[in-house]
C-alpha cells in the first residue's frame, strides 16, 4: 500500500438516494469509515458494542443518541457511546468520518 496524503472529503462520493461507505482502516483495534448520505437517507436506530466518533465533513445531519437529538454541521463531531442506541439522519447531503474504537 502506497503512503500518500489524501483529501478525505474526496474519497467518497454522493450517490442519489443512497448511503455510500468506504472503509479506510480496518484493524483489530478499530475501523475508520467514510460515509456519504444523500438528503433524506438514514441509518435506523441500532447499538454497537464499541464507542464511535462521528465527524461531519460536509453538510448537516441529525444524530440521535439514547433519544436525544443532536444537529451537527461540517466541522463538528460527537461520540456515540458503546451500547447506547443511536441513529443518523441526513437533513441534507452530508459526509462523515466514523472512527470506531474496539480496544
DSSP file (Angstrom, degrees, kcal/mol; ACC not computed):
  #  RESIDUE AA STRUCTURE BP1 BP2  ACC     N-H-->O    O-->H-N    N-H-->O    O-->H-N    TCO  KAPPA ALPHA  PHI   PSI    X-CA   Y-CA   Z-CA
    1    1 A X              0   0    0      0, 0.0     2,-0.3     0, 0.0     0, 0.0   0.000 360.0 360.0 360.0 126.1    0.0    0.0    0.0
    2    2 A X        -     0   0    0      1,-0.0     2,-0.5     2,-0.0     0, 0.0  -0.551 360.0-135.1 -76.3 135.6    1.4    3.3   -1.1
    3    3 A X        +     0   0    0     -2,-0.3     2,-0.3     2,-0.0    -1,-0.0  -0.817  44.0 138.9 -92.3 126.4    1.6    6.1    1.6
    4    4 A X        -     0   0    0     -2,-0.5     2,-0.2     2,-0.0    -2,-0.0  -0.984  54.2 -93.5-159.4 159.9    0.4    9.4    0.4
    5    5 A X        -     0   0    0     -2,-0.3     2,-0.3     2,-0.0    -2,-0.0  -0.570  42.5-169.6 -77.4 141.6   -1.6   12.4    1.5
    6    6 A X        -     0   0    0     -2,-0.2     2,-1.0     5,-0.0     3,-0.1  -0.953  30.1-121.0-131.2 149.8   -5.3   12.4    0.6
    7    7 A X    >   -     0   0    0     -2,-0.3     3,-1.9     1,-0.2     4,-0.4  -0.831  29.8-153.4 -89.3 104.4   -8.1   14.9    0.7
    8    8 A X  G >  S+     0   0    0     -2,-1.0     3,-1.9     1,-0.3     4,-0.2   0.835  87.1  57.4 -50.4 -46.8  -10.5   13.0    2.9
    9    9 A X  G >  S+     0   0    0      1,-0.3     3,-0.5     2,-0.1    -1,-0.3   0.725 103.8  55.0 -62.4 -22.1  -13.7   14.6    1.7
   10   10 A X  G <  S+     0   0    0     -3,-1.9    -1,-0.3     1,-0.2    -2,-0.2   0.481  85.7  81.8 -89.8  -2.8  -13.0   13.4   -1.9
   11   11 A X  G <  S+     0   0    0     -3,-1.9     2,-0.3    -4,-0.4    -1,-0.2   0.556  96.9  38.6 -83.0  -6.8  -12.5    9.7   -1.0
   12   12 A X  S <  S-     0   0    0     -3,-0.5     2,-0.3    -4,-0.2    -1,-0.1  -0.995  75.2-151.4-142.4 139.4  -16.3    9.1   -1.1
   13   13 A X        -     0   0    0     -2,-0.3    23,-0.2    23,-0.1     2,-0.1  -0.804  21.7-107.4-114.0 151.0  -18.9   10.5   -3.4
   14   14 A X        -     0   0    0     -2,-0.3     2,-0.4    23,-0.1     5,-0.1  -0.438  30.3-165.0 -69.0 146.9  -22.6   11.2   -3.1
   15   15 A X    >   -     0   0    0      3,-0.3     3,-1.9    21,-0.2    23,-0.2  -0.993  31.4-101.1-136.4 129.4  -25.0    8.9   -4.9
   16   16 A X  T 3  S-     0   0    0     -2,-0.4     3,-0.1     1,-0.3    22,-0.0  -0.197 102.0  -1.1 -52.8 129.3  -28.6    9.8   -5.5
   17   17 A X  T 3  S+     0   0    0      1,-0.2     2,-0.3    22,-0.2    -1,-0.3   0.673 116.8  97.9  68.9  19.6  -31.0    8.1   -3.0
   18   18 A X    <   -     0   0    0     -3,-1.9    20,-2.1    23,-0.1     2,-0.5  -0.868  67.9-131.8-137.6 164.7  -28.2    6.2   -1.3
   19   19 A X  E     -A   37   0A   0     -2,-0.3     2,-0.4    18,-0.2    18,-0.2  -0.994  31.1-165.0-112.1 123.2  -25.8    5.9    1.6
   20   20 A X  E     -A   36   0A   0     16,-2.8    16,-2.6    -2,-0.5     2,-0.3  -0.899   5.8-172.7-111.3 137.4  -22.3    5.2    0.3
   21   21 A X  E     -A   35   0A   0     -2,-0.4     2,-0.3    14,-0.2    14,-0.2  -0.948  11.4-172.0-130.5 153.8  -19.4    4.0    2.5
   22   22 A X  E     -A   34   0A   0     12,-2.3    12,-2.9    -2,-0.3     2,-0.4  -0.940  20.5-137.6-144.1 119.1  -15.7    3.4    2.1
   23   23 A X  E     +A   33   0A   0     -2,-0.3    10,-0.2    10,-0.2     3,-0.1  -0.639  22.3 175.6 -78.5 127.3  -13.6    1.7    4.7
   24   24 A X  E    S+     0   0A   0      8,-3.1     2,-0.4    -2,-0.4     9,-0.2   0.808  71.8  17.3 -97.9 -41.6  -10.2    3.5    5.1
   25   25 A X  E     +A   32   0A   0      7,-1.8     7,-2.4     2,-0.1    -1,-0.4  -1.000  58.5 178.5-135.4 133.7   -8.8    1.4    8.0
   26   26 A X  E     +A   31   0A   0     -2,-0.4     2,-0.3     5,-0.2     5,-0.2  -0.844  25.2 146.2-137.0  98.8   -9.9   -2.0    9.2
   27   27 A X  E >   -A   30   0A   0      3,-2.6     3,-1.0    -2,-0.4    75,-0.1  -0.813  61.8-102.9-129.6 167.3   -7.9   -3.3   12.1
   28   28 A X  T 3  S+     0   0    0     -2,-0.3     3,-0.1     1,-0.2    -1,-0.1   0.874 121.3  50.4 -55.5 -39.5   -8.4   -5.4   15.2
   29   29 A X  T 3  S-     0   0    0      1,-0.2    73,-2.6    73,-0.1    74,-1.4   0.589 125.9 -49.1 -80.8 -11.4   -8.3   -2.2   17.4
   30   30 A X  E <   -AB  27 101A   0     -3,-1.0    -3,-2.6    71,-0.3     2,-0.3  -0.933  49.1-106.1 161.9 175.6  -10.9   -0.3   15.3
   31   31 A X  E     -AB  26 100A   0     69,-1.6    69,-2.7    -2,-0.3     2,-0.4  -0.934   8.9-154.6-131.7 154.3  -12.1    0.9   12.0
   32   32 A X  E     +AB  25  99A   0     -7,-2.4    -8,-3.1    -2,-0.3    -7,-1.8  -0.989  24.0 175.9-128.2 120.4  -12.3    4.2   10.1
   33   33 A X  E     -AB  23  98A   0     65,-2.7    65,-3.3    -2,-0.4     2,-0.4  -0.984  21.5-145.0-132.1 135.4  -15.0    4.5    7.6
   34   34 A X  E     -AB  22  97A   0    -12,-2.9   -12,-2.3    -2,-0.4     2,-0.4  -0.787  19.0-167.8 -94.8 141.2  -16.2    7.4    5.3
   35   35 A X  E     -AB  21  96A   0     61,-2.7    61,-2.0    -2,-0.4     2,-0.4  -0.973  13.9-166.0-128.3 145.1  -19.9    7.8    4.6
   36   36 A X  E     -AB  20  95A   0    -16,-2.6   -16,-2.8    -2,-0.4     2,-0.5  -0.977  14.0-168.1-127.7 117.7  -21.8   10.0    2.1
   37   37 A X  E     -AB  19  94A   0     57,-3.1    57,-2.0    -2,-0.4   -18,-0.2  -0.897  15.3-137.8-106.6 129.2  -25.5   10.3    2.7
   38   38 A X    >   -     0   0    0    -20,-2.1     3,-2.1    -2,-0.5    52,-0.2  -0.506  49.8 -75.5 -73.9 156.6  -27.9   11.7    0.1
   39   39 A X  T 3  S+     0   0    0      1,-0.3    52,-0.2    -2,-0.1   -22,-0.2  -0.261 120.9  18.7 -54.5 134.8  -30.5   14.1    1.6
   40   40 A X  T 3  S+     0   0    0     50,-2.8    -1,-0.3     1,-0.3     2,-0.1   0.313  94.6 124.4  86.5  -8.7  -33.2   12.2    3.5
   41   41 A X    <   +     0   0    0     -3,-2.1    49,-2.9   -23,-0.2    -1,-0.3  -0.457  36.4 175.2 -81.4 158.4  -31.2    9.0    3.8
   42   42 A X  E     -E   89   0B   0     47,-0.2     2,-0.5    -2,-0.1    47,-0.2  -0.972  37.2-126.1-154.5 166.4  -30.6    7.5    7.2
   43   43 A X  E     -E   88   0B   0     45,-2.7    45,-2.0    -2,-0.3     3,-0.1  -0.997  42.8-125.9-114.4 121.4  -29.3    4.7    9.4
   44   44 A X  E     -     0   0B   0     -2,-0.5    42,-0.1    43,-0.2    44,-0.0  -0.144  42.4 -69.4 -66.6 163.2  -32.0    3.4   11.6
   45   45 A X  E    S+     0   0B   0     42,-0.1     2,-0.3    40,-0.1    42,-0.2  -0.252  71.4 144.0 -57.3 134.2  -31.6    3.1   15.3
   46   46 A X  E     -E   86   0B   0     40,-2.2    40,-2.8    -3,-0.1     2,-0.3  -0.936  39.0-122.8-157.2 172.7  -29.1    0.5   16.4
   47   47 A X        -     0   0    0     -2,-0.3     2,-0.3    38,-0.2    38,-0.1  -0.891  14.2-158.8-123.4 159.4  -26.4   -0.2   19.0
   48   48 A X        -     0   0    0     -2,-0.3    35,-3.5    36,-0.3    36,-0.3  -0.982  23.4-131.1-134.6 147.2  -22.8   -1.0   18.7
   49   49 A X  S    S+     0   0    0     -2,-0.3     2,-0.3    33,-0.2    33,-0.2   0.426  88.3  58.5 -79.1   4.3  -20.6   -2.7   21.3
   50   50 A X  S    S-     0   0    0     31,-0.1    33,-0.2    30,-0.0    52,-0.1  -0.927  89.8-100.5-132.6 154.2  -17.9    0.0   20.9
   51   51 A X  E     -C  101   0A   0     50,-0.6    50,-2.3    -2,-0.3     2,-0.4  -0.445  40.2-165.7 -65.7 146.1  -17.5    3.7   21.2
   52   52 A X  E     -CD 100  80A   0     28,-2.0    28,-3.7    48,-0.2     2,-0.6  -1.000  14.4-147.6-138.9 138.9  -17.6    5.6   17.9
   53   53 A X  E     -CD  99  79A   0     46,-2.8    46,-2.5    -2,-0.4     2,-0.6  -0.925  11.8-160.7-105.6 122.3  -16.7    9.1   16.9
   54   54 A X  E     -CD  98  78A   0     24,-2.9    24,-2.0    -2,-0.6     2,-0.5  -0.921   7.7-173.5-105.9 120.3  -18.8   10.7   14.1
   55   55 A X  E     -CD  97  77A   0     42,-2.5    42,-2.7    -2,-0.6     2,-0.5  -0.958  17.9-140.8-117.6 115.0  -17.1   13.7   12.5
   56   56 A X  E     +C   96   0A   0     20,-2.7    19,-3.0    -2,-0.5    40,-0.3  -0.642  22.5 175.8 -79.3 124.1  -19.2   15.6    9.9
   57   57 A X  E     +     0   0A   0     38,-2.9     2,-0.3    -2,-0.5    39,-0.2   0.733  66.1   9.2 -97.4 -29.3  -17.0   16.7    7.0
   58   58 A X  E    S-C   95   0A   0     37,-1.4    37,-1.9    16,-0.1    -1,-0.3  -0.991 110.0  -2.6-154.6 142.2  -19.7   18.2    4.7
   59   59 A X  E    S-C   94   0A   0     -2,-0.3    15,-1.1    35,-0.2     2,-0.3  -0.341  84.6 -66.7  77.3-154.3  -23.3   19.2    5.0
   60   60 A X  E     -F   73   0B   0     33,-0.6    32,-1.1    13,-0.2    31,-0.4  -0.975  42.0-179.9-142.1 151.4  -25.5   18.6    8.1
   61   61 A X  E     -F   72   0B   0     11,-2.4    11,-2.9    -2,-0.3     2,-0.5  -0.979  25.1-130.8-147.7 158.1  -27.0   15.7    9.9
   62   62 A X  E     -FG  71  89B   0     27,-3.0    27,-2.6    -2,-0.3     2,-0.5  -0.970  24.5-170.8-110.4 123.3  -29.2   14.8   12.9
   63   63 A X  E     -FG  70  88B   0      7,-2.8     7,-2.1    -2,-0.5     2,-0.5  -0.968   5.7-158.6-116.6 127.0  -27.7   12.2   15.1
   64   64 A X  E     -FG  69  87B   0     23,-2.2    23,-2.0    -2,-0.5     2,-0.5  -0.910   9.2-176.8-107.9 128.1  -29.9   10.7   17.9
   65   65 A X  E >  S-FG  68  86B   0      3,-2.6     3,-2.2    -2,-0.5    21,-0.2  -0.983  73.5 -20.8-127.1 119.1  -28.2    9.1   20.9
   66   66 A X  T 3  S-     0   0    0     19,-3.4    -1,-0.1    -2,-0.5    20,-0.1   0.874 129.0 -50.0  49.6  43.2  -30.4    7.4   23.5
   67   67 A X  T 3  S+     0   0    0     18,-0.3     2,-0.5     1,-0.2    -1,-0.3   0.316 113.5 117.0  83.8  -8.3  -33.4    9.5   22.4
   68   68 A X  E <   -F   65   0B   0     -3,-2.2    -3,-2.6     2,-0.0     2,-0.3  -0.829  57.0-141.1 -97.5 127.7  -31.5   12.9   22.5
   69   69 A X  E     -F   64   0B   0     -2,-0.5     2,-0.4    -5,-0.2    -5,-0.2  -0.678  15.9-171.7 -92.4 139.2  -31.2   14.6   19.1
   70   70 A X  E     -F   63   0B   0     -7,-2.1    -7,-2.8    -2,-0.3     2,-0.7  -0.997  13.7-148.8-128.2 131.3  -28.1   16.5   18.1
   71   71 A X  E     -F   62   0B   0     -2,-0.4     2,-0.4    -9,-0.2    -9,-0.2  -0.898  22.3-170.2-101.6 115.6  -27.8   18.7   14.9
   72   72 A X  E     -F   61   0B   0    -11,-2.9   -11,-2.4    -2,-0.7     2,-0.2  -0.851   6.9-168.0-111.8 143.0  -24.3   18.6   13.6
   73   73 A X  E >   -F   60   0B   0     -2,-0.4     3,-2.4   -13,-0.2   -17,-0.3  -0.741  46.4 -59.9-118.2 168.1  -22.7   20.7   10.8
   74   74 A X  T 3  S+     0   0    0    -15,-1.1   -17,-0.2     1,-0.3    -1,-0.1  -0.204 125.3  25.9 -49.6 131.7  -19.5   20.4    8.9
   75   75 A X  T 3  S+     0   0    0    -19,-3.0    -1,-0.3     1,-0.4     2,-0.2   0.281 100.2 107.6  95.2  -8.9  -16.5   20.5   11.3
   76   76 A X    <   -     0   0    0     -3,-2.4   -20,-2.7   -20,-0.2    -1,-0.4  -0.671  45.3-172.7-101.8 157.8  -18.5   19.2   14.3
   77   77 A X  E     -D   55   0A   0     -2,-0.2     2,-0.3   -22,-0.2   -22,-0.2  -0.941   8.5-166.6-143.0 163.9  -18.2   15.8   15.9
   78   78 A X  E     -D   54   0A   0    -24,-2.0   -24,-2.9    -2,-0.3     2,-0.5  -0.988  21.4-126.4-150.2 147.7  -19.9   13.7   18.5
   79   79 A X  E     -D   53   0A   0     -2,-0.3     2,-0.8   -26,-0.2   -26,-0.2  -0.851  15.3-154.5 -96.1 128.8  -19.0   10.5   20.4
   80   80 A X  E     -D   52   0A   0    -28,-3.7   -28,-2.0    -2,-0.5     3,-0.1  -0.903  24.7-133.6-100.8 107.5  -21.6    7.7   20.3
   81   81 A X    >   -     0   0    0     -2,-0.8     3,-1.5   -30,-0.2   -33,-0.3  -0.222  26.8 -90.8 -66.0 150.1  -21.0    5.7   23.4
   82   82 A X  T 3  S+     0   0    0      1,-0.2   -33,-0.2   -33,-0.2   -31,-0.1  -0.244 107.8  11.6 -54.9 142.3  -20.9    1.9   23.3
   83   83 A X  T 3  S+     0   0    0    -35,-3.5     2,-0.5     1,-0.2    -1,-0.2   0.590  95.6 122.5  64.6  14.2  -24.2    0.1   23.8
   84   84 A X    <   -     0   0    0     -3,-1.5   -36,-0.3   -36,-0.3    -1,-0.2  -0.917  69.1-113.9-104.1 130.7  -26.3    3.3   23.5
   85   85 A X        +     0   0    0     -2,-0.5   -19,-3.4   -38,-0.1     2,-0.3  -0.391  45.9 170.5 -64.1 136.4  -29.0    3.3   20.8
   86   86 A X  E     -EG  46  65B   0    -40,-2.8   -40,-2.2   -21,-0.2     2,-0.3  -0.981  17.6-170.7-146.5 157.2  -28.2    5.8   18.1
   87   87 A X  E     - G   0  64B   0    -23,-2.0   -23,-2.2    -2,-0.3     2,-0.4  -0.967  12.5-143.8-145.2 156.9  -29.5    6.7   14.6
   88   88 A X  E     -EG  43  63B   0    -45,-2.0   -45,-2.7    -2,-0.3     2,-0.4  -0.991  14.5-177.2-128.5 131.9  -28.3    9.0   11.8
   89   89 A X  E     -EG  42  62B   0    -27,-2.6   -27,-3.0    -2,-0.4     2,-1.0  -0.995  23.6-135.9-132.2 128.4  -30.5   11.1    9.5
   90   90 A X        -     0   0    0    -49,-2.9   -50,-2.8    -2,-0.4   -29,-0.2  -0.714  18.0-178.0 -84.0 102.1  -29.3   13.3    6.7
   91   91 A X  S    S-     0   0    0     -2,-1.0     2,-0.3   -31,-0.4    -1,-0.2   0.735  82.7  -7.2 -70.7 -21.5  -31.2   16.6    6.9
   92   92 A X  S    S-     0   0    0    -32,-1.1    -1,-0.1    -3,-0.1   -52,-0.1  -0.900 111.0 -55.3-152.9 175.4  -29.3   17.5    3.8
   93   93 A X  S    S+     0   0    0     -2,-0.3   -33,-0.6   -54,-0.1     2,-0.3  -0.326  70.1 167.3 -55.7 137.2  -26.5   15.7    1.9
   94   94 A X  E     -BC  37  59A   0    -57,-2.0   -57,-3.1   -35,-0.2     2,-0.4  -0.998  30.5-147.2-153.9 156.9  -23.6   15.1    4.2
   95   95 A X  E     -BC  36  58A   0    -37,-1.9   -38,-2.9    -2,-0.3   -37,-1.4  -0.956  20.2-177.3-121.1 141.9  -20.4   13.3    4.6
   96   96 A X  E     -BC  35  56A   0    -61,-2.0   -61,-2.7    -2,-0.4     2,-0.5  -0.986  24.3-139.0-139.8 152.4  -19.0   11.9    7.8
   97   97 A X  E     -BC  34  55A   0    -42,-2.7   -42,-2.5    -2,-0.3     2,-0.6  -0.951  22.4-161.1-105.4 122.0  -15.9   10.1    9.0
   98   98 A X  E     -BC  33  54A   0    -65,-3.3   -65,-2.7    -2,-0.5     2,-0.6  -0.928   5.9-170.8-110.2 120.3  -16.8    7.3   11.5
   99   99 A X  E     -BC  32  53A   0    -46,-2.5   -46,-2.8    -2,-0.6     2,-0.5  -0.947   5.0-164.8-112.4 115.7  -14.0    6.1   13.8
  100  100 A X  E     -BC  31  52A   0    -69,-2.7   -69,-1.6    -2,-0.6     2,-0.7  -0.883   6.8-152.6-104.6 126.8  -14.9    3.0   15.8
  101  101 A X  E     +BC  30  51A   0    -50,-2.3   -50,-0.6    -2,-0.5   -71,-0.3  -0.873  19.5 171.2-101.9 115.1  -12.6    2.1   18.7
  102  102 A X              0   0    0    -73,-2.6   -72,-0.2    -2,-0.7    -1,-0.1   0.691 360.0 360.0 -97.3 -22.0  -12.7   -1.6   19.5
  103  103 A X              0   0    0    -74,-1.4   -73,-0.1   -53,-0.0    -1,-0.1   0.358 360.0 360.0-127.3 360.0   -9.8   -1.8   22.0
